Amino acid sequence: MPEGDVVYHTAAKLRQALDGRALTRSDFRVPRYATADLTGRAVLTTVSYGKHLLTRIEGGLTVHTHLRMDGTWRITKPGARIPPGDQVRLILANAEWQAVGVKLGMVDLVKDEREVIGHLGPDLLGPGWDAAEAVRRLRAQPERTIGEALLDQRNLAGIGTIYRAETLFLRGVWPWRKIGEIEDVDSLVSLAQRLLNANKDHVGTITTGDRRPGNQTWVYGRAGRPCRRCGTRISRGEMGAQPQERLILWCENCQPR
């Protein structure tokens, strides 16, 4: 699933194509909004919040979308051919550009954005990022494993399996350690925010500082390969209860139990 930095980058693409222009076409291909028509209304802006996208429309409406696992927004010229096999769920177009939402996991049209993001914790890439609140929410669950808690968007919004693995490795924290046993939760949260922030304006995730293919991450995508620090083989497992199990990677030597 795309993480906060990818969604932030996607919002920037949508802003470039749609901001300040009146819609000449709005095509909701989801049953709930099949009759909705935003034609003639101007797009004010698109912002990201964690893994969510909010496209604000003239007249007090917001188009909320979520990419989930396979979703994407494609920017094309108006009227450009859409491959017949694409699962298009939403099209927003103006006189210059067309934004095509393919395989979107969520599509909503709301008047109050709290309906779709009110349950989330602080946005790691938001202008109102509140590290203290994120730490407070995590520390309120002392018996929970840090690996599970970091993926819970109600604590802090934007982290996925990549940044969870990289953050915990860089801080030397075993994923199954309980939050109450971690002294410096603040540094974990701070590092996660810095990693996402460093990657938000470009394609690809780089946590090592090395842009060469195969060298961008410390543990993610490297199961069974030697740790870049100590040479121990990187371990791979699953965290969480079924059906919500998610991939986790770690170094048993650098992240001791």
Residue pairs with C-beta under 8 A, 6 or more apart in sequence:
1 51
1 67
1 68
1 69
1 160
1 161
2 10
2 51
2 67
2 71
2 160
3 51
3 158
3 159
3 160
3 162
3 163
3 196
3 205
4 48
4 50
4 51
4 123
4 124
4 125
4 157
4 158
4 159
4 160
4 163
4 196
4 200
5 125
5 158
5 196
5 197
5 199
5 200
5 205
6 67
7 48
7 50
7 51
7 52
7 53
7 67
7 158
8 48
8 125
8 196
8 200
9 200
9 201
9 202
9 203
10 48
10 53
10 67
10 72
10 73
11 46
11 47
11 48
11 53
12 201
13 73
13 75
14 46
14 53
14 55
14 73
14 75
14 99
15 45
15 46
16 75
17 75
17 94
17 96
17 97
17 98
17 99
18 43
18 46
18 55
18 92
18 94
18 97
18 99
19 43
19 44
19 45
19 46
20 42
20 43
20 44
21 42
21 43
21 94
21 95
21 96
21 97
22 40
22 41
22 42
22 94
22 95
23 38
23 39
23 40
23 41
23 42
23 43
23 57
23 92
23 93
23 94
24 39
24 78
24 93
24 94
24 95
25 39
25 78
25 91
25 92
25 93
25 98
26 36
26 37
26 38
26 39
26 91
26 92
26 93
27 88
27 90
27 91
28 34
28 36
28 89
28 90
28 107
28 109
29 88
29 89
29 90
29 91
30 89
30 90
30 107
33 107
33 108
33 109
36 109
38 57
38 61
38 63
38 92
41 57
41 58
41 59
41 61
42 57
42 58
43 55
43 56
43 57
43 58
43 92
43 94
44 56
44 57
44 58
45 55
45 56
46 53
46 54
46 55
46 56
47 53
47 54
47 56
48 54
48 123
48 125
49 117
49 120
49 123
49 126
49 157
50 117
50 120
50 123
50 124
50 153
50 157
50 158
51 66
51 67
51 153
51 157
51 158
51 160
52 64
52 65
52 66
52 106
52 116
52 117
52 120
52 157
53 64
53 65
53 66
53 67
53 73
54 62
54 63
54 64
54 113
54 116
54 117
55 62
55 63
55 64
55 65
55 92
56 62
57 63
60 111
61 109
61 110
61 111
62 109
62 110
62 111
62 113
63 90
63 92
63 107
63 108
63 109
64 106
64 107
64 108
64 109
64 110
64 113
64 116
64 117
65 71
65 73
65 90
65 101
65 104
65 106
65 107
65 108
66 104
66 105
66 106
67 73
67 104
67 105
68 103
68 104
68 105
68 106
69 105
70 103
70 105
71 101
71 102
71 103
71 104
71 105
72 101
72 102
72 103
73 99
73 100
73 101
73 102
74 99
74 100
74 102
75 97
75 98
75 99
75 100
76 97
76 98
76 100
77 96
77 97
77 98
78 93
78 94
78 95
78 96
78 97
78 98
79 98
80 98
82 88
82 100
86 100
86 102
86 103
87 102
87 103
88 100
88 101
88 102
89 101
89 102
89 103
89 104
89 107
90 100
90 101
90 104
90 107
91 98
91 99
91 100
91 101
92 98
92 99
92 101
93 99
101 107
106 116
108 115
108 116
110 116
117 157
119 153
119 154
120 153
120 154
120 157
121 133
121 134
121 137
121 152
121 153
121 154
121 155
121 156
121 157
122 128
122 129
122 130
122 131
122 133
122 134
122 156
122 157
123 129
123 157
123 158
124 134
124 156
124 157
124 158
124 159
124 192
124 193
124 196
124 197
125 158
125 193
125 196
125 197
125 200
129 193
131 186
131 189
131 190
131 193
134 155
134 156
134 189
135 185
135 186
135 189
137 154
137 155
137 156
138 146
138 149
138 150
138 155
138 156
138 179
138 185
138 189
139 179
139 180
139 185
141 149
141 155
141 179
142 178
142 179
142 180
143 178
143 179
143 180
144 178
144 179
145 175
145 176
145 177
145 178
145 179
145 239
146 168
146 173
146 175
146 177
146 178
146 179
146 182
146 188
147 164
147 168
147 175
147 176
147 239
147 248
148 239
148 240
149 155
149 179
150 156
150 159
150 164
150 167
150 168
150 188
150 192
151 159
151 160
151 161
151 164
151 239
151 240
151 246
156 189
156 192
158 196
159 167
159 192
159 196
161 220
161 246
161 247
161 248
162 205
162 217
162 220
163 192
163 195
163 196
163 205
163 207
164 175
164 248
165 217
165 218
165 219
165 220
165 248
165 249
165 250
166 195
166 207
166 217
166 218
166 219
166 220
167 188
167 191
167 192
167 195
168 174
168 175
168 188
168 250
168 255
169 218
169 219
169 250
169 251
169 254
169 255
170 191
170 207
170 218
171 184
171 187
171 188
171 191
172 254
172 255
172 256
173 182
173 188
173 255
174 250
174 255
174 256
174 257
175 239
175 248
175 250
175 255
176 239
176 257
177 257
179 185
182 188
195 207
198 206
199 205
199 206
199 207
204 211
204 216
205 216
205 217
205 220
206 216
206 217
207 216
207 217
207 218
207 220
208 215
208 216
208 217
208 218
208 228
210 216
218 227
218 228
218 229
219 227
219 234
219 249
219 250
219 251
220 249
221 249
222 234
222 249
223 234
223 235
223 236
223 249
224 233
224 234
224 236
225 233
225 234
226 232
226 233
226 234
227 233
227 234
227 251
227 253
227 254
229 251
229 254
230 251
230 253
230 254
232 251
232 252
232 253
232 254
234 249
234 250
234 251
235 249
235 250
235 251
235 252
236 247
236 248
236 249
237 247
237 248
237 249
237 250
238 245
238 246
238 247
238 248
239 245
239 246
239 248
240 246
